[in-house]
Amino acid sequence: MLKEFKEFAMKGNLIDIAVGFVMGAAFKEVVTAFTGGIVSPLIGMIFDSDFKALRYQLKEGTLNDAGEVVGDVFLEYGTFLTNVIDFIIVAFVMFLVVKGVNKMKKKEEPAPAAPAGPSEVDLLIEIRDSLKK
């Protein structure tokens, strides 16, 4: 059973998937940094606030004995929108990658056909005819 698992794990496709998964996770971090550090502040300028901090208060909390507010409930739509932007960027880049790979596959030309010459039957007929002479 261990030998079967090792053969399965070492197949080329599984290793390719693992490498793609690790690269995708690293790419996601780059996109998150791009969205959080560049896109969100630019969009935040439109709303005149921190984009990730956009939220709507659903329920107001109360003060406890220590003077802290507890029980606030917020709808944090800024964080959600940031994650949607992250997803759109990643999905678009993956679309471009798949489109590029498909374009490269289409350029692969089929193997050239065998040279057009006399067929085997034609050669045998020629040999037969030459032997008759």
C-alpha positions as MATLAB code, in Angstrom:
seq = 'MLKEFKEFAMKGNLIDIAVGFVMGAAFKEVVTAFTGGIVSPLIGMIFDSDFKALRYQLKEGTLNDAGEVVGDVFLEYGTFLTNVIDFIIVAFVMFLVVKGVNKMKKKEEPAPAAPAGPSEVDLLIEIRDSLKK';
ca = [
       0.000    0.000    0.000;
       2.868    2.376    0.806;
       4.487    1.557   -2.538;
       1.221    2.345   -4.367;
       0.915    5.660   -2.546;
       4.502    6.564   -3.418;
       3.866    5.816   -7.105;
       0.692    7.911   -7.000;
       2.366   10.814   -5.224;
       5.302   10.882   -7.623;
       3.227   11.057  -10.788;
       3.994   14.156  -12.829;
       0.454   15.552  -12.753;
       0.192   15.467   -8.977;
       3.531   17.228   -8.551;
       2.483   19.844  -11.131;
      -0.728   20.445   -9.200;
       1.196   20.818   -5.935;
       3.607   23.323   -7.490;
       0.679   25.231   -8.992;
      -1.080   25.294   -5.632;
       1.980   26.711   -3.839;
       2.524   29.307   -6.575;
      -1.168   30.233   -6.460;
      -1.017   30.750   -2.703;
       2.050   32.971   -3.073;
       0.371   34.880   -5.910;
      -2.703   35.390   -3.714;
      -0.495   37.055   -1.108;
       0.921   39.399   -3.748;
      -2.584   40.288   -4.940;
      -3.753   40.842   -1.352;
      -0.826   43.188   -0.740;
      -1.563   44.990   -4.024;
      -5.242   45.393   -3.161;
      -4.620   46.406    0.445;
      -1.701   48.706   -0.272;
      -2.634   50.295   -3.595;
      -6.227   49.650   -4.691;
      -7.952   50.106   -1.318;
      -6.331   53.479   -0.565;
      -7.227   54.754   -4.032;
     -10.836   53.643   -3.673;
     -10.790   54.940   -0.094;
     -10.001   58.385   -1.466;
     -13.345   58.259   -3.290;
     -15.192   57.466   -0.046;
     -12.892   59.781    1.923;
     -12.103   57.003    4.413;
     -10.102   53.820    4.834;
     -11.709   51.397    2.375;
     -11.209   48.343    4.593;
     -12.725   50.203    7.538;
     -16.044   50.793    5.765;
     -18.769   49.230    7.869;
     -22.355   49.712    8.900;
     -23.370   49.447   12.533;
     -26.294   47.064   12.930;
     -26.515   47.120   16.723;
     -25.113   49.513   19.285;
     -23.380   47.974   22.240;
     -23.562   48.856   25.923;
     -20.968   49.956   28.432;
     -19.720   47.371   30.887;
     -18.312   48.029   34.385;
     -14.835   48.728   32.966;
     -16.231   51.450   30.688;
     -15.723   49.393   27.516;
     -18.358   49.128   24.822;
     -19.471   45.516   24.318;
     -22.034   44.063   21.982;
     -21.461   46.261   18.921;
     -22.478   44.478   15.734;
     -21.114   45.712   12.409;
     -21.632   44.783    8.794;
     -18.059   45.064    7.470;
     -18.708   45.552    3.765;
     -15.326   47.205    3.138;
     -13.465   43.982    3.979;
     -15.889   42.008    1.825;
     -15.427   44.347   -1.140;
     -11.645   44.154   -0.749;
     -11.819   40.347   -0.903;
     -14.095   40.528   -3.961;
     -11.522   42.766   -5.682;
      -8.777   40.261   -4.735;
     -10.837   37.451   -6.265;
     -11.490   39.375   -9.481;
      -7.778   40.152   -9.906;
      -6.742   36.515   -9.296;
      -9.501   35.190  -11.575;
      -8.494   37.607  -14.362;
      -4.815   36.644  -14.146;
      -5.722   32.928  -14.150;
      -7.901   33.582  -17.221;
      -4.921   35.193  -18.963;
      -2.650   32.274  -18.019;
      -5.122   29.664  -19.308;
      -5.702   31.700  -22.469;
      -1.925   31.885  -23.062;
      -1.467   28.149  -22.517;
      -4.342   27.369  -24.895;
      -2.856   29.702  -27.514;
       0.500   27.919  -27.218;
      -1.190   24.535  -27.627;
      -2.938   25.670  -30.805;
       0.390   26.680  -32.335;
       1.718   23.144  -32.057;
       1.689   21.831  -35.597;
       0.853   18.225  -36.288;
       3.719   15.960  -37.230;
       4.483   16.129  -40.935;
       2.848   13.425  -42.992;
       4.960   10.637  -44.393;
       6.500   11.586  -47.722;
       4.139   10.885  -50.573;
       5.703    8.138  -52.577;
       4.694    4.870  -54.121;
       2.693    2.691  -51.812;
       3.744   -0.797  -50.847;
       1.306   -2.273  -53.326;
       2.694   -0.089  -56.120;
       6.223   -1.251  -55.318;
       5.177   -4.901  -55.355;
       3.446   -4.429  -58.709;
       6.574   -2.760  -60.078;
       8.754   -5.629  -58.829;
       6.360   -8.182  -60.313;
       6.331   -6.403  -63.646;
      10.133   -6.150  -63.738;
      10.436   -9.880  -62.963;
       8.118  -10.730  -65.848;
      10.518   -9.051  -68.284;
];
